[in-house]
């Protein structure tokens, strides 16, 4: 492989792929539309569960050890059972305990910065993809600033609004929006106020109100061990608070201002158990930006990879809703599988076409049903009475080995 792999996107999946290629001696360059790593927020936290071994496989030993340092609460990680509870939001009683998995709950932005360290010299910032050109031997990326780069393979891993996906599937690239609206905010609490939440689960929990169908997700974002308040007597915990609901009427649409959005969250929490309602009522537009997340997906479908010269990974390949917590995990498995495919090309044991064809086939077969399962989980999460052990929102997160 005499030309580098062109990785379009420096998110968690793109950087993980870069680590794997570096570890295996495969040349690569990364092109990122942002001007620098802190140009915009990159999400709150993600749970690494069944894909954690695949991520570790791509990383060097030092970076693997450092993953624990970007956990939202390392003390929980040292003793975590992987429990995952779904609550009746009216009574606070667990409706289900989702089967446990080995997991690490990590701060997405800190993980991204950790992964950037050893590949930073390969990242070209401020490179927004404009178009793609291919020949029998190369893939060429043209950027909006007028520059271009030529490589052996181009990998679009630039998120759910991927221009690479649009190039590959110009008539079928658009995301599918679900009839659900979601608002999220962060909330910092003193230790005494945080304890009732941590007692439910020290990392995260979710639930639905039986009568209203309103959904709540609360997860830890940082802890005294991380934020420096440990031992001060003024320990604080930061939480991610998410509410979502089915959009049935115009009144269910999300308003524009933070103050109005906070009011919506408080109103929809009015029927929650008092301990949860009180948490939502502590939200303030003065101290917390309220973010609307569009709930949309794109189940992967077969595409022409231009003789193995262009492919997809991560959300660019299979955007999913958050209700099964699998999107990042599938993206990391993409990166690991693609790394193996590209390494086989670099070592001469496979042609680019056969290697990428094999990668694409497995990825489509695995992630198309996964995206549809996450879509159904999103809908089911708002219908308390339909939930059972076989509901997608509750079924064990796992893949065929």
PEHU-V94371 format. One record per run of one state. SS is the DSSP state (H for helix, E for strand, - for the rest). FROM is the first residue (numbers start at 1). LEN is the number of residues. If there is no record, write none. Layout:
SS/FROM/LEN
SS/FROM/LEN
//
This chain:
-/1/4
E/5/4
-/9/3
H/12/12
-/24/4
E/28/4
-/32/13
E/45/4
-/49/3
H/52/7
-/59/2
H/61/10
E/71/1
-/72/2
H/74/4
-/78/6
E/84/5
-/89/5
E/94/5
-/99/5
E/104/4
H/108/15
E/123/2
-/125/4
E/129/6
-/135/4
E/139/5
-/144/4
E/148/4
-/152/1
E/153/4
-/157/6
H/163/6
-/169/7
E/176/2
-/178/2
E/180/11
H/191/10
-/201/3
E/204/5
-/209/6
E/215/8
-/223/1
H/224/4
-/228/8
E/236/11
-/247/3
H/250/3
-/253/5
H/258/11
-/269/5
H/274/8
-/282/9
E/291/2
-/293/3
E/296/2
-/298/12
E/310/3
-/313/2
H/315/4
-/319/8
H/327/20
-/347/5
H/352/29
-/381/3
H/384/3
-/387/15
//
